[in-house]
């Protein structure tokens, strides 16, 4: 498929410098947060069982990572009732997918899956050589080809950057930290009376660490997730050459999710503190994307302004009708 020439929006040199600056900052954040999570686990293991505890934690972590790397993406996809989409069901989406996979230099084009959901969402699973991207029905019906390309590029960037492995490591470290903390506190609770009665020194510092470790570990994991999201946004803009396309998709997803929360909570949306978010604030992501100078505007490359798949893989299913017991009436 012939590609359109990129139209500069400003100084390409300035755009490259800004992109490099963002990339360096995101990598530094990743190293610091991942390193902090591992050190926290090591500290808990040491308090729990001394140096042998650190050795056992390292061995258990390595084996867990080895097993998780060999899990099939199908296991995760089944949890969301996702099914594979044939190319004749979504030819426009497959053209975008193959084009982006070629730009990303992936060894294999990710499989495309469909999730029957009214929430606009997408996620990636698997490894570089065996990955899948799942998109919901609402996402296909609600995004333009340009916006859809931005979302696919974002998920493809997660695959190319091995973010799934990074977050699997962070999740494993966080779970192990919480488990050691719980077991350690239970053991200390049983032994604390004997320590006090025997006149032994109570390890208050260790107790404080075990008590705070699960919360600190969870916060580090959330911060790491936000750093990887920024990096995926940056790489997606480079893949499409169209930062504004992804920014527009993010605005639409934020608006859609807001409506869903308002349906559940009539009083309005509940504000979530930034530190408790797994994704950065949409406004900050959009600001960073719009600040990328020198990016090409390839809005026409992926199609027009209509929905990328207006009819979806299946017809829209209306809400269920309910029968009033004993009356024969339906509403």
C-alpha atoms as a printed R data frame, in Angstrom:
    type eleno elety resid chain resno       x       y      z
1   ATOM     1    CA   UNK     A     1   0.000   0.000  0.000
2   ATOM     2    CA   UNK     A     2   1.471   3.336 -1.030
3   ATOM     3    CA   UNK     A     3   2.291   5.667  1.837
4   ATOM     4    CA   UNK     A     4   1.764   9.417  1.849
5   ATOM     5    CA   UNK     A     5   4.721  11.708  2.441
6   ATOM     6    CA   UNK     A     6   4.966  13.121  5.932
7   ATOM     7    CA   UNK     A     7   4.204  16.829  6.266
8   ATOM     8    CA   UNK     A     8   6.420  18.561  8.880
9   ATOM     9    CA   UNK     A     9   4.602  20.431 11.630
10  ATOM    10    CA   UNK     A    10   7.632  22.300 12.784
11  ATOM    11    CA   UNK     A    11  11.289  21.772 13.223
12  ATOM    12    CA   UNK     A    12  12.029  18.071 12.770
13  ATOM    13    CA   UNK     A    13  15.252  18.517 14.693
14  ATOM    14    CA   UNK     A    14  13.405  19.965 17.678
15  ATOM    15    CA   UNK     A    15  10.904  17.112 17.513
16  ATOM    16    CA   UNK     A    16  13.681  14.514 17.572
17  ATOM    17    CA   UNK     A    17  15.368  16.245 20.513
18  ATOM    18    CA   UNK     A    18  12.101  16.340 22.490
19  ATOM    19    CA   UNK     A    19  11.396  12.688 21.682
20  ATOM    20    CA   UNK     A    20  14.912  11.696 22.804
21  ATOM    21    CA   UNK     A    21  14.474  13.670 26.029
22  ATOM    22    CA   UNK     A    22  11.167  11.942 26.796
23  ATOM    23    CA   UNK     A    23  12.698   8.564 25.969
24  ATOM    24    CA   UNK     A    24  15.660   9.076 28.310
25  ATOM    25    CA   UNK     A    25  13.412  10.252 31.139
26  ATOM    26    CA   UNK     A    26  11.037   7.312 30.719
27  ATOM    27    CA   UNK     A    27  13.901   4.808 30.748
28  ATOM    28    CA   UNK     A    28  15.410   6.404 33.845
29  ATOM    29    CA   UNK     A    29  12.050   6.194 35.615
30  ATOM    30    CA   UNK     A    30  11.698   2.533 34.619
31  ATOM    31    CA   UNK     A    31  15.146   1.607 35.945
32  ATOM    32    CA   UNK     A    32  14.624   3.474 39.225
33  ATOM    33    CA   UNK     A    33  11.147   2.073 39.864
34  ATOM    34    CA   UNK     A    34  11.996  -1.507 38.856
35  ATOM    35    CA   UNK     A    35  15.196  -1.362 40.887
36  ATOM    36    CA   UNK     A    36  13.321   0.046 43.880
37  ATOM    37    CA   UNK     A    37  10.776  -2.786 43.713
38  ATOM    38    CA   UNK     A    38  13.524  -5.440 43.637
39  ATOM    39    CA   UNK     A    39  15.386  -3.800 46.540
40  ATOM    40    CA   UNK     A    40  12.163  -3.662 48.555
41  ATOM    41    CA   UNK     A    41  11.623  -7.384 47.963
42  ATOM    42    CA   UNK     A    42  15.233  -8.114 48.966
43  ATOM    43    CA   UNK     A    43  14.825  -6.098 52.176
44  ATOM    44    CA   UNK     A    44  11.629  -7.972 53.095
45  ATOM    45    CA   UNK     A    45  13.286 -11.309 52.323
46  ATOM    46    CA   UNK     A    46  16.230 -10.386 54.550
47  ATOM    47    CA   UNK     A    47  13.958  -9.367 57.439
48  ATOM    48    CA   UNK     A    48  11.941 -12.535 56.904
49  ATOM    49    CA   UNK     A    49  14.821 -15.074 56.746
50  ATOM    50    CA   UNK     A    50  18.179 -13.311 56.442
51  ATOM    51    CA   UNK     A    51  20.493 -13.999 53.500
52  ATOM    52    CA   UNK     A    52  18.900 -17.403 52.755
53  ATOM    53    CA   UNK     A    53  15.608 -15.540 52.328
54  ATOM    54    CA   UNK     A    54  17.138 -13.383 49.582
55  ATOM    55    CA   UNK     A    55  18.471 -16.499 47.820
56  ATOM    56    CA   UNK     A    56  15.088 -18.202 48.006
57  ATOM    57    CA   UNK     A    57  13.294 -15.079 46.779
58  ATOM    58    CA   UNK     A    58  15.660 -14.814 43.799
59  ATOM    59    CA   UNK     A    59  15.220 -18.495 42.918
60  ATOM    60    CA   UNK     A    60  11.427 -18.330 43.225
61  ATOM    61    CA   UNK     A    61  11.287 -15.128 41.182
62  ATOM    62    CA   UNK     A    62  13.452 -16.542 38.394
63  ATOM    63    CA   UNK     A    63  11.348 -19.700 38.134
64  ATOM    64    CA   UNK     A    64   8.110 -17.677 38.129
65  ATOM    65    CA   UNK     A    65   9.390 -15.468 35.311
66  ATOM    66    CA   UNK     A    66  10.506 -18.504 33.331
67  ATOM    67    CA   UNK     A    67   7.061 -20.075 33.594
68  ATOM    68    CA   UNK     A    68   5.141 -16.853 32.857
69  ATOM    69    CA   UNK     A    69   7.228 -16.253 29.716
70  ATOM    70    CA   UNK     A    70   5.990 -19.572 28.335
71  ATOM    71    CA   UNK     A    71   2.303 -19.074 28.987
72  ATOM    72    CA   UNK     A    72   0.187 -18.908 25.870
73  ATOM    73    CA   UNK     A    73  -1.630 -15.601 25.180
74  ATOM    74    CA   UNK     A    74  -4.794 -17.675 24.710
75  ATOM    75    CA   UNK     A    75  -5.052 -18.210 28.473
76  ATOM    76    CA   UNK     A    76  -5.407 -14.481 29.101
77  ATOM    77    CA   UNK     A    77  -7.670 -13.918 26.100
78  ATOM    78    CA   UNK     A    78 -10.085 -16.607 27.264
79  ATOM    79    CA   UNK     A    79 -10.532 -14.751 30.544
80  ATOM    80    CA   UNK     A    80 -11.987 -11.817 28.578
81  ATOM    81    CA   UNK     A    81 -14.047 -14.076 26.265
82  ATOM    82    CA   UNK     A    82 -12.006 -12.807 23.317
83  ATOM    83    CA   UNK     A    83 -12.188 -14.565 19.979
84  ATOM    84    CA   UNK     A    84  -9.915 -14.231 16.917
85  ATOM    85    CA   UNK     A    85 -11.153 -12.087 14.043
86  ATOM    86    CA   UNK     A    86 -10.729 -13.286 10.482
87  ATOM    87    CA   UNK     A    87  -9.313 -10.848  7.968
88  ATOM    88    CA   UNK     A    88 -12.522 -10.785  5.923
89  ATOM    89    CA   UNK     A    89 -14.386  -9.614  9.055
90  ATOM    90    CA   UNK     A    90 -12.167  -6.570  9.506
91  ATOM    91    CA   UNK     A    91 -10.039  -5.951  6.373
92  ATOM    92    CA   UNK     A    92  -9.383  -2.281  7.173
93  ATOM    93    CA   UNK     A    93  -8.116  -3.144 10.645
94  ATOM    94    CA   UNK     A    94  -5.806  -5.839  9.289
95  ATOM    95    CA   UNK     A    95  -4.312  -3.429  6.736
96  ATOM    96    CA   UNK     A    96  -3.492  -0.997  9.541
97  ATOM    97    CA   UNK     A    97  -2.164  -3.824 11.736
98  ATOM    98    CA   UNK     A    98   0.191  -5.205  9.059
99  ATOM    99    CA   UNK     A    99   1.457  -1.763  8.110
100 ATOM   100    CA   UNK     A   100   2.282  -0.878 11.721
101 ATOM   101    CA   UNK     A   101   3.877  -4.291 12.384
102 ATOM   102    CA   UNK     A   102   6.191  -3.739  9.393
103 ATOM   103    CA   UNK     A   103   7.160  -0.303 10.716
104 ATOM   104    CA   UNK     A   104   7.745  -1.760 14.180
105 ATOM   105    CA   UNK     A   105   9.993  -4.447 12.639
106 ATOM   106    CA   UNK     A   106   8.224  -7.256 14.492
107 ATOM   107    CA   UNK     A   107   9.142 -10.806 13.477
108 ATOM   108    CA   UNK     A   108   5.451 -11.780 13.404
109 ATOM   109    CA   UNK     A   109   2.271  -9.756 12.938
110 ATOM   110    CA   UNK     A   110   0.208  -9.883 16.174
111 ATOM   111    CA   UNK     A   111  -3.124 -11.682 15.979
112 ATOM   112    CA   UNK     A   112  -6.221  -9.511 16.214
113 ATOM   113    CA   UNK     A   113  -8.921 -10.496 18.708
114 ATOM   114    CA   UNK     A   114 -12.406  -9.195 19.379
115 ATOM   115    CA   UNK     A   115 -13.882  -8.665 22.857
116 ATOM   116    CA   UNK     A   116 -17.681  -8.239 23.130
117 ATOM   117    CA   UNK     A   117 -17.849  -5.198 25.377
118 ATOM   118    CA   UNK     A   118 -19.499  -1.788 25.404
119 ATOM   119    CA   UNK     A   119 -16.373  -0.292 26.994
120 ATOM   120    CA   UNK     A   120 -13.832   1.251 24.643
121 ATOM   121    CA   UNK     A   121 -10.623  -0.608 25.395
122 ATOM   122    CA   UNK     A   122  -7.659  -2.472 23.885
123 ATOM   123    CA   UNK     A   123  -4.841  -4.547 25.339
124 ATOM   124    CA   UNK     A   124  -1.885  -6.634 24.199
125 ATOM   125    CA   UNK     A   125  -0.684 -10.025 25.429
126 ATOM   126    CA   UNK     A   126   2.215 -12.309 24.554
127 ATOM   127    CA   UNK     A   127   5.785 -11.842 23.328
128 ATOM   128    CA   UNK     A   128   7.383 -10.223 20.294
129 ATOM   129    CA   UNK     A   129   7.218 -13.477 18.307
130 ATOM   130    CA   UNK     A   130   3.811 -14.599 19.588
131 ATOM   131    CA   UNK     A   131   1.507 -11.724 20.520
132 ATOM   132    CA   UNK     A   132  -2.109 -10.713 20.194
133 ATOM   133    CA   UNK     A   133  -3.971  -7.417 20.388
134 ATOM   134    CA   UNK     A   134  -7.559  -7.477 21.608
135 ATOM   135    CA   UNK     A   135  -9.999  -4.665 20.838
136 ATOM   136    CA   UNK     A   136 -13.540  -4.239 22.066
137 ATOM   137    CA   UNK     A   137 -16.626  -3.859 19.962
138 ATOM   138    CA   UNK     A   138 -17.157  -0.316 21.254
139 ATOM   139    CA   UNK     A   139 -13.616   0.661 20.253
140 ATOM   140    CA   UNK     A   140 -14.109  -0.434 16.645
141 ATOM   141    CA   UNK     A   141 -17.486   1.256 16.399
142 ATOM   142    CA   UNK     A   142 -16.349   4.472 18.067
143 ATOM   143    CA   UNK     A   143 -12.904   5.318 16.626
144 ATOM   144    CA   UNK     A   144 -11.930   6.633 13.221
145 ATOM   145    CA   UNK     A   145  -9.204   4.756 11.287
146 ATOM   146    CA   UNK     A   146  -6.706   7.448 12.275
147 ATOM   147    CA   UNK     A   147  -7.550   7.081 15.974
148 ATOM   148    CA   UNK     A   148  -7.664   3.294 15.729
149 ATOM   149    CA   UNK     A   149  -4.185   3.278 14.167
150 ATOM   150    CA   UNK     A   150  -2.886   5.290 17.128
151 ATOM   151    CA   UNK     A   151  -4.349   2.818 19.625
152 ATOM   152    CA   UNK     A   152  -2.979  -0.197 17.720
153 ATOM   153    CA   UNK     A   153   0.439   1.475 17.518
154 ATOM   154    CA   UNK     A   154   0.353   2.059 21.285
155 ATOM   155    CA   UNK     A   155  -0.355  -1.616 21.990
156 ATOM   156    CA   UNK     A   156   2.224  -2.699 19.412
157 ATOM   157    CA   UNK     A   157   4.796  -0.524 21.161
158 ATOM   158    CA   UNK     A   158   4.105  -2.413 24.389
159 ATOM   159    CA   UNK     A   159   4.866  -5.639 22.494
160 ATOM   160    CA   UNK     A   160   8.026  -4.317 20.828
161 ATOM   161    CA   UNK     A   161   9.389  -2.816 24.063
162 ATOM   162    CA   UNK     A   162   8.718  -6.048 26.007
163 ATOM   163    CA   UNK     A   163   6.588  -4.052 28.442
164 ATOM   164    CA   UNK     A   164   4.535  -7.160 29.108
165 ATOM   165    CA   UNK     A   165   7.631  -8.852 30.555
166 ATOM   166    CA   UNK     A   166   8.535  -5.751 32.571
167 ATOM   167    CA   UNK     A   167   5.072  -5.519 34.091
168 ATOM   168    CA   UNK     A   168   4.985  -9.284 34.707
169 ATOM   169    CA   UNK     A   169   8.221  -8.884 36.670
170 ATOM   170    CA   UNK     A   170   6.787  -5.940 38.609
171 ATOM   171    CA   UNK     A   171   3.602  -7.860 39.391
172 ATOM   172    CA   UNK     A   172   5.556 -10.919 40.526
173 ATOM   173    CA   UNK     A   173   7.836  -8.809 42.754
174 ATOM   174    CA   UNK     A   174   4.850  -6.982 44.257
175 ATOM   175    CA   UNK     A   175   3.021 -10.242 45.023
176 ATOM   176    CA   UNK     A   176   6.099 -11.838 46.578
177 ATOM   177    CA   UNK     A   177   6.698  -8.736 48.696
178 ATOM   178    CA   UNK     A   178   3.105  -8.769 49.951
179 ATOM   179    CA   UNK     A   179   3.260 -12.517 50.687
180 ATOM   180    CA   UNK     A   180   6.530 -12.266 52.637
181 ATOM   181    CA   UNK     A   181   5.209  -9.260 54.507
182 ATOM   182    CA   UNK     A   182   2.034 -11.077 55.566
183 ATOM   183    CA   UNK     A   183   3.836 -14.256 56.649
184 ATOM   184    CA   UNK     A   184   6.523 -12.263 58.445
185 ATOM   185    CA   UNK     A   185   4.001 -10.184 60.393
186 ATOM   186    CA   UNK     A   186   2.026 -13.293 61.406
187 ATOM   187    CA   UNK     A   187   5.184 -15.010 62.662
188 ATOM   188    CA   UNK     A   188   6.245 -11.879 64.525
189 ATOM   189    CA   UNK     A   189   2.809 -11.609 66.151
190 ATOM   190    CA   UNK     A   190   3.172 -15.144 67.533
191 ATOM   191    CA   UNK     A   191   6.755 -14.620 68.698
192 ATOM   192    CA   UNK     A   192   6.502 -11.037 69.942
193 ATOM   193    CA   UNK     A   193   5.289 -11.946 73.483
194 ATOM   194    CA   UNK     A   194   8.200 -14.367 73.907
195 ATOM   195    CA   UNK     A   195  10.673 -11.743 72.657
196 ATOM   196    CA   UNK     A   196   9.346  -9.146 75.110
197 ATOM   197    CA   UNK     A   197   9.222 -11.604 78.018
198 ATOM   198    CA   UNK     A   198  12.765 -12.792 77.315
199 ATOM   199    CA   UNK     A   199  14.095  -9.273 77.233
200 ATOM   200    CA   UNK     A   200  15.200  -9.569 73.621
201 ATOM   201    CA   UNK     A   201  15.383  -6.515 71.394
202 ATOM   202    CA   UNK     A   202  12.191  -6.127 69.362
203 ATOM   203    CA   UNK     A   203  13.005  -5.500 65.675
204 ATOM   204    CA   UNK     A   204  10.718  -2.513 65.303
205 ATOM   205    CA   UNK     A   205  12.439  -1.355 62.114
206 ATOM   206    CA   UNK     A   206  11.840  -4.740 60.493
207 ATOM   207    CA   UNK     A   207   8.240  -4.775 61.670
208 ATOM   208    CA   UNK     A   208   7.707  -1.308 60.210
209 ATOM   209    CA   UNK     A   209   9.230  -2.390 56.899
210 ATOM   210    CA   UNK     A   210   7.055  -5.497 56.659
211 ATOM   211    CA   UNK     A   211   3.971  -3.458 57.547
212 ATOM   212    CA   UNK     A   212   4.609  -0.763 54.915
213 ATOM   213    CA   UNK     A   213   6.133  -2.956 52.175
214 ATOM   214    CA   UNK     A   214   2.893  -4.075 50.423
215 ATOM   215    CA   UNK     A   215   1.698  -0.485 50.042
216 ATOM   216    CA   UNK     A   216   5.096   0.777 48.864
217 ATOM   217    CA   UNK     A   217   5.399  -2.144 46.430
218 ATOM   218    CA   UNK     A   218   1.955  -1.483 44.953
219 ATOM   219    CA   UNK     A   219   2.722   2.228 44.530
220 ATOM   220    CA   UNK     A   220   6.024   1.418 42.793
221 ATOM   221    CA   UNK     A   221   4.211  -0.986 40.463
222 ATOM   222    CA   UNK     A   222   1.627   1.657 39.544
223 ATOM   223    CA   UNK     A   223   4.341   4.258 38.944
224 ATOM   224    CA   UNK     A   224   6.237   1.817 36.704
225 ATOM   225    CA   UNK     A   225   3.067   1.169 34.713
226 ATOM   226    CA   UNK     A   226   2.603   4.910 34.170
227 ATOM   227    CA   UNK     A   227   6.214   5.266 32.967
228 ATOM   228    CA   UNK     A   228   5.746   2.436 30.432
229 ATOM   229    CA   UNK     A   229   2.511   4.036 29.187
230 ATOM   230    CA   UNK     A   230   4.357   7.272 28.439
231 ATOM   231    CA   UNK     A   231   6.991   5.315 26.520
232 ATOM   232    CA   UNK     A   232   4.342   3.432 24.524
233 ATOM   233    CA   UNK     A   233   2.664   6.745 23.606
234 ATOM   234    CA   UNK     A   234   5.986   8.113 22.401
235 ATOM   235    CA   UNK     A   235   6.782   5.057 20.271
236 ATOM   236    CA   UNK     A   236   3.237   4.933 18.901
237 ATOM   237    CA   UNK     A   237   3.586   8.521 17.681
238 ATOM   238    CA   UNK     A   238   6.822   7.543 15.932
239 ATOM   239    CA   UNK     A   239   5.189   4.475 14.330
240 ATOM   240    CA   UNK     A   240   2.217   6.359 12.902
241 ATOM   241    CA   UNK     A   241   3.966   9.697 12.389
242 ATOM   242    CA   UNK     A   242   0.738  11.177 13.736
243 ATOM   243    CA   UNK     A   243   0.804  12.125 17.448
244 ATOM   244    CA   UNK     A   244  -2.479  14.012 17.057
245 ATOM   245    CA   UNK     A   245  -4.269  10.826 15.991
246 ATOM   246    CA   UNK     A   246  -3.412   9.045 19.236
247 ATOM   247    CA   UNK     A   247  -4.135  12.200 21.264
248 ATOM   248    CA   UNK     A   248  -7.591  12.374 19.700
249 ATOM   249    CA   UNK     A   249  -8.218   8.692 20.493
250 ATOM   250    CA   UNK     A   250  -7.168   9.212 24.124
251 ATOM   251    CA   UNK     A   251  -9.611  12.094 24.495
252 ATOM   252    CA   UNK     A   252 -12.419   9.966 23.091
253 ATOM   253    CA   UNK     A   253 -11.589   7.030 25.374
254 ATOM   254    CA   UNK     A   254 -11.484   9.345 28.406
255 ATOM   255    CA   UNK     A   255 -14.872  10.791 27.485
256 ATOM   256    CA   UNK     A   256 -16.370   7.340 26.952
257 ATOM   257    CA   UNK     A   257 -15.038   5.992 30.244
258 ATOM   258    CA   UNK     A   258 -16.372   9.060 31.996
259 ATOM   259    CA   UNK     A   259 -19.857   8.331 30.704
260 ATOM   260    CA   UNK     A   260 -19.616   4.733 31.913
261 ATOM   261    CA   UNK     A   261 -18.660   5.846 35.443
262 ATOM   262    CA   UNK     A   262 -21.452   8.411 35.478
263 ATOM   263    CA   UNK     A   263 -23.935   5.660 34.631
264 ATOM   264    CA   UNK     A   264 -22.761   3.684 37.662
265 ATOM   265    CA   UNK     A   265 -22.407   6.711 39.946
266 ATOM   266    CA   UNK     A   266 -25.183   9.232 39.203
267 ATOM   267    CA   UNK     A   267 -23.556  11.770 41.495
268 ATOM   268    CA   UNK     A   268 -20.626  12.161 39.112
269 ATOM   269    CA   UNK     A   269 -17.187  10.698 38.585
270 ATOM   270    CA   UNK     A   270 -15.028   9.898 41.600
271 ATOM   271    CA   UNK     A   271 -11.650  11.615 41.208
272 ATOM   272    CA   UNK     A   272  -8.727   9.199 41.468
273 ATOM   273    CA   UNK     A   273  -5.405  10.391 42.924
274 ATOM   274    CA   UNK     A   274  -2.601  10.317 40.354
275 ATOM   275    CA   UNK     A   275  -0.472   8.083 42.558
276 ATOM   276    CA   UNK     A   276  -3.166   5.358 42.442
277 ATOM   277    CA   UNK     A   277  -3.510   5.326 38.653
278 ATOM   278    CA   UNK     A   278  -2.082   2.520 36.507
279 ATOM   279    CA   UNK     A   279  -2.184   4.942 33.548
280 ATOM   280    CA   UNK     A   280  -1.093   8.591 33.551
281 ATOM   281    CA   UNK     A   281  -3.691  11.331 33.380
282 ATOM   282    CA   UNK     A   282  -5.082  11.642 29.880
283 ATOM   283    CA   UNK     A   283  -4.506  15.399 29.886
284 ATOM   284    CA   UNK     A   284  -0.783  14.887 30.533
285 ATOM   285    CA   UNK     A   285  -0.496  12.193 27.852
286 ATOM   286    CA   UNK     A   286  -2.256  14.428 25.342
287 ATOM   287    CA   UNK     A   287  -0.030  17.381 26.293
288 ATOM   288    CA   UNK     A   288   3.117  15.348 25.659
289 ATOM   289    CA   UNK     A   289   1.838  14.062 22.322
290 ATOM   290    CA   UNK     A   290   0.845  17.517 21.127
291 ATOM   291    CA   UNK     A   291   4.265  18.861 22.160
292 ATOM   292    CA   UNK     A   292   6.049  16.535 19.731
293 ATOM   293    CA   UNK     A   293   7.235  18.910 17.017
294 ATOM   294    CA   UNK     A   294   8.265  17.797 13.560
295 ATOM   295    CA   UNK     A   295   5.845  14.844 13.485
296 ATOM   296    CA   UNK     A   296   4.128  14.024 10.224
297 ATOM   297    CA   UNK     A   297   0.404  14.417  9.693
298 ATOM   298    CA   UNK     A   298  -0.711  11.225  8.005
299 ATOM   299    CA   UNK     A   299  -4.398  11.422  8.844
300 ATOM   300    CA   UNK     A   300  -5.340  10.402  5.301
301 ATOM   301    CA   UNK     A   301  -3.069   7.358  5.340
302 ATOM   302    CA   UNK     A   302  -5.497   5.158  7.224
303 ATOM   303    CA   UNK     A   303  -8.840   6.308  5.841
304 ATOM   304    CA   UNK     A   304 -11.571   8.854  6.394
305 ATOM   305    CA   UNK     A   305 -13.427  10.256  9.376
306 ATOM   306    CA   UNK     A   306 -16.021   7.505  9.836
307 ATOM   307    CA   UNK     A   307 -15.772   4.612 12.283
308 ATOM   308    CA   UNK     A   308 -13.086   2.094 11.419
309 ATOM   309    CA   UNK     A   309 -15.653  -0.729 11.722
310 ATOM   310    CA   UNK     A   310 -19.117   0.872 12.094
311 ATOM   311    CA   UNK     A   311 -21.075  -2.384 12.198
312 ATOM   312    CA   UNK     A   312 -18.665  -4.403 14.358
313 ATOM   313    CA   UNK     A   313 -18.116  -8.153 14.034
314 ATOM   314    CA   UNK     A   314 -21.633  -8.824 15.336
315 ATOM   315    CA   UNK     A   315 -24.867  -6.794 15.354
316 ATOM   316    CA   UNK     A   316 -25.493  -4.543 18.328
317 ATOM   317    CA   UNK     A   317 -27.338  -6.557 20.970
318 ATOM   318    CA   UNK     A   318 -30.061  -4.564 22.768
319 ATOM   319    CA   UNK     A   319 -30.352  -4.646 26.533
320 ATOM   320    CA   UNK     A   320 -32.297  -7.533 28.102
321 ATOM   321    CA   UNK     A   321 -36.043  -7.296 28.640
322 ATOM   322    CA   UNK     A   322 -37.447  -8.220 32.031
323 ATOM   323    CA   UNK     A   323 -40.728  -9.885 32.843
324 ATOM   324    CA   UNK     A   324 -42.739  -8.675 35.828
325 ATOM   325    CA   UNK     A   325 -43.422 -11.886 37.795
326 ATOM   326    CA   UNK     A   326 -47.045 -12.978 37.759
327 ATOM   327    CA   UNK     A   327 -48.249 -10.185 35.477
328 ATOM   328    CA   UNK     A   328 -47.302 -11.324 31.982
329 ATOM   329    CA   UNK     A   329 -45.918  -7.837 31.327
330 ATOM   330    CA   UNK     A   330 -42.432  -7.119 29.881
331 ATOM   331    CA   UNK     A   331 -40.433  -3.942 30.249
